[in-house]
Amino acid sequence: MDIFSRRLTSSFLFFLFLSFTEAKEILVGGKTDAWKIPSSESDSLNRWAEKSRFRIGDSLVWKYDGGKDSVLQVTKEAYASCNTSNSIAEYKDGNTKVKLDRSGPFYFISGAKGYCEQGQKLHVVVLSQKHRYTGISPAPSPAEIEGPAIAPTSSAAELKAGFLVTLGVVVLGLF
């Protein structure tokens, strides 16, 4: 029974590790038509981003009409001024996927003339590696640009992990 218990523990820990390291594809705004001029401040993509947690390895996915719009990855300064002339990257395909490959802020604006000035932009903050495996959300850092602070939330992955740990303790307690 001792060998069985060790194998079960090893399998459980491996499964738990995989559930924490799984990168996600995140649909911007949570829906296909979200990359647009917001109808109000509460419809802003930044409001959506404040409620989300982004980790290194996740990818943001935009669905939009590539003939009428584009996604520009820009600097903080270009984001604040809606400067479309010197972007870090430009995407026009209508099905854009950007991998979040480092911690810290990422800034995106619309490439369509005048859209950014009307609020079509997105600022996300990717958690650092030290926050990757915690079950407690970090306190918001001081805002890098003017605007609301990012509120801490818990994610489904963290709830899943808590459930798996509890299940593992119960299973191990049976042996």
Contacts in CASP RR format, 6 or more apart in sequence:
PFRMAT RR
TARGET T0000
AUTHOR 0000-0000-0000
METHOD contacts of the structure
MODEL  1
MDIFSRRLTSSFLFFLFLSFTEAKEILVGGKTDAWKIPSSESDSLNRWAE
KSRFRIGDSLVWKYDGGKDSVLQVTKEAYASCNTSNSIAEYKDGNTKVKL
DRSGPFYFISGAKGYCEQGQKLHVVVLSQKHRYTGISPAPSPAEIEGPAI
APTSSAAELKAGFLVTLGVVVLGLF
1 175 0 8 1.000
4 175 0 8 1.000
5 172 0 8 1.000
5 175 0 8 1.000
8 171 0 8 1.000
8 172 0 8 1.000
8 175 0 8 1.000
9 172 0 8 1.000
12 164 0 8 1.000
12 168 0 8 1.000
12 171 0 8 1.000
12 172 0 8 1.000
15 164 0 8 1.000
16 161 0 8 1.000
16 164 0 8 1.000
16 165 0 8 1.000
19 157 0 8 1.000
19 160 0 8 1.000
19 161 0 8 1.000
19 164 0 8 1.000
20 132 0 8 1.000
20 133 0 8 1.000
20 157 0 8 1.000
20 161 0 8 1.000
22 157 0 8 1.000
23 55 0 8 1.000
23 57 0 8 1.000
23 58 0 8 1.000
23 59 0 8 1.000
24 55 0 8 1.000
24 58 0 8 1.000
24 59 0 8 1.000
25 58 0 8 1.000
25 59 0 8 1.000
25 61 0 8 1.000
25 97 0 8 1.000
26 52 0 8 1.000
26 54 0 8 1.000
26 58 0 8 1.000
26 59 0 8 1.000
26 60 0 8 1.000
26 61 0 8 1.000
27 34 0 8 1.000
27 61 0 8 1.000
27 63 0 8 1.000
28 34 0 8 1.000
28 35 0 8 1.000
28 45 0 8 1.000
28 48 0 8 1.000
28 60 0 8 1.000
28 61 0 8 1.000
28 62 0 8 1.000
28 63 0 8 1.000
28 122 0 8 1.000
29 45 0 8 1.000
29 48 0 8 1.000
30 48 0 8 1.000
32 63 0 8 1.000
33 63 0 8 1.000
33 64 0 8 1.000
34 45 0 8 1.000
34 48 0 8 1.000
34 62 0 8 1.000
34 63 0 8 1.000
35 45 0 8 1.000
35 62 0 8 1.000
35 63 0 8 1.000
35 64 0 8 1.000
35 69 0 8 1.000
35 71 0 8 1.000
35 110 0 8 1.000
35 120 0 8 1.000
36 64 0 8 1.000
36 120 0 8 1.000
37 110 0 8 1.000
37 115 0 8 1.000
37 118 0 8 1.000
37 119 0 8 1.000
37 120 0 8 1.000
38 44 0 8 1.000
38 45 0 8 1.000
38 118 0 8 1.000
38 119 0 8 1.000
38 120 0 8 1.000
41 47 0 8 1.000
44 119 0 8 1.000
45 120 0 8 1.000
45 121 0 8 1.000
45 122 0 8 1.000
46 121 0 8 1.000
46 122 0 8 1.000
46 123 0 8 1.000
46 147 0 8 1.000
46 148 0 8 1.000
47 148 0 8 1.000
49 122 0 8 1.000
49 123 0 8 1.000
49 124 0 8 1.000
49 125 0 8 1.000
49 150 0 8 1.000
50 148 0 8 1.000
50 149 0 8 1.000
50 150 0 8 1.000
50 151 0 8 1.000
51 151 0 8 1.000
51 153 0 8 1.000
52 124 0 8 1.000
52 153 0 8 1.000
52 155 0 8 1.000
53 127 0 8 1.000
53 137 0 8 1.000
53 153 0 8 1.000
53 155 0 8 1.000
54 60 0 8 1.000
54 100 0 8 1.000
54 124 0 8 1.000
54 125 0 8 1.000
54 126 0 8 1.000
54 127 0 8 1.000
55 100 0 8 1.000
55 126 0 8 1.000
55 127 0 8 1.000
55 132 0 8 1.000
56 100 0 8 1.000
56 101 0 8 1.000
56 102 0 8 1.000
56 103 0 8 1.000
56 126 0 8 1.000
56 127 0 8 1.000
56 128 0 8 1.000
56 129 0 8 1.000
56 132 0 8 1.000
57 99 0 8 1.000
57 100 0 8 1.000
57 101 0 8 1.000
58 99 0 8 1.000
58 100 0 8 1.000
58 126 0 8 1.000
59 97 0 8 1.000
59 98 0 8 1.000
59 99 0 8 1.000
59 100 0 8 1.000
60 97 0 8 1.000
60 98 0 8 1.000
60 100 0 8 1.000
60 106 0 8 1.000
60 108 0 8 1.000
60 124 0 8 1.000
61 95 0 8 1.000
61 96 0 8 1.000
61 97 0 8 1.000
62 71 0 8 1.000
62 91 0 8 1.000
62 94 0 8 1.000
62 95 0 8 1.000
62 96 0 8 1.000
62 97 0 8 1.000
63 94 0 8 1.000
63 95 0 8 1.000
64 71 0 8 1.000
64 94 0 8 1.000
64 96 0 8 1.000
65 94 0 8 1.000
66 92 0 8 1.000
66 93 0 8 1.000
66 94 0 8 1.000
67 92 0 8 1.000
67 94 0 8 1.000
68 112 0 8 1.000
69 94 0 8 1.000
69 110 0 8 1.000
69 111 0 8 1.000
69 112 0 8 1.000
69 115 0 8 1.000
70 90 0 8 1.000
70 91 0 8 1.000
70 92 0 8 1.000
70 110 0 8 1.000
70 111 0 8 1.000
70 112 0 8 1.000
71 90 0 8 1.000
71 91 0 8 1.000
71 96 0 8 1.000
71 98 0 8 1.000
71 108 0 8 1.000
71 110 0 8 1.000
71 111 0 8 1.000
72 78 0 8 1.000
72 84 0 8 1.000
72 87 0 8 1.000
72 88 0 8 1.000
72 89 0 8 1.000
72 90 0 8 1.000
72 91 0 8 1.000
72 108 0 8 1.000
72 109 0 8 1.000
72 110 0 8 1.000
72 111 0 8 1.000
73 87 0 8 1.000
73 88 0 8 1.000
73 89 0 8 1.000
73 90 0 8 1.000
73 91 0 8 1.000
73 98 0 8 1.000
73 106 0 8 1.000
73 107 0 8 1.000
73 108 0 8 1.000
74 83 0 8 1.000
74 84 0 8 1.000
74 86 0 8 1.000
74 87 0 8 1.000
74 88 0 8 1.000
74 107 0 8 1.000
74 108 0 8 1.000
74 109 0 8 1.000
75 88 0 8 1.000
75 107 0 8 1.000
76 105 0 8 1.000
76 107 0 8 1.000
76 144 0 8 1.000
76 145 0 8 1.000
77 83 0 8 1.000
78 84 0 8 1.000
78 86 0 8 1.000
78 87 0 8 1.000
78 107 0 8 1.000
78 109 0 8 1.000
79 107 0 8 1.000
79 108 0 8 1.000
79 109 0 8 1.000
79 121 0 8 1.000
79 123 0 8 1.000
79 145 0 8 1.000
80 145 0 8 1.000
82 109 0 8 1.000
82 114 0 8 1.000
82 116 0 8 1.000
82 117 0 8 1.000
82 121 0 8 1.000
84 109 0 8 1.000
84 111 0 8 1.000
84 113 0 8 1.000
84 116 0 8 1.000
89 98 0 8 1.000
90 111 0 8 1.000
91 98 0 8 1.000
98 106 0 8 1.000
98 108 0 8 1.000
100 106 0 8 1.000
100 124 0 8 1.000
100 126 0 8 1.000
102 126 0 8 1.000
103 126 0 8 1.000
103 127 0 8 1.000
103 128 0 8 1.000
103 129 0 8 1.000
104 125 0 8 1.000
104 126 0 8 1.000
104 128 0 8 1.000
105 123 0 8 1.000
105 124 0 8 1.000
105 125 0 8 1.000
105 126 0 8 1.000
105 144 0 8 1.000
106 123 0 8 1.000
106 124 0 8 1.000
106 125 0 8 1.000
106 126 0 8 1.000
107 121 0 8 1.000
107 122 0 8 1.000
107 123 0 8 1.000
108 121 0 8 1.000
108 122 0 8 1.000
108 123 0 8 1.000
108 124 0 8 1.000
109 115 0 8 1.000
109 116 0 8 1.000
109 120 0 8 1.000
109 121 0 8 1.000
109 122 0 8 1.000
110 116 0 8 1.000
110 120 0 8 1.000
110 121 0 8 1.000
112 120 0 8 1.000
123 145 0 8 1.000
125 141 0 8 1.000
125 150 0 8 1.000
127 138 0 8 1.000
131 138 0 8 1.000
135 154 0 8 1.000
135 158 0 8 1.000
135 161 0 8 1.000
135 162 0 8 1.000
137 152 0 8 1.000
137 153 0 8 1.000
137 154 0 8 1.000
138 152 0 8 1.000
139 152 0 8 1.000
140 149 0 8 1.000
140 150 0 8 1.000
140 151 0 8 1.000
140 152 0 8 1.000
141 150 0 8 1.000
142 149 0 8 1.000
143 149 0 8 1.000
END
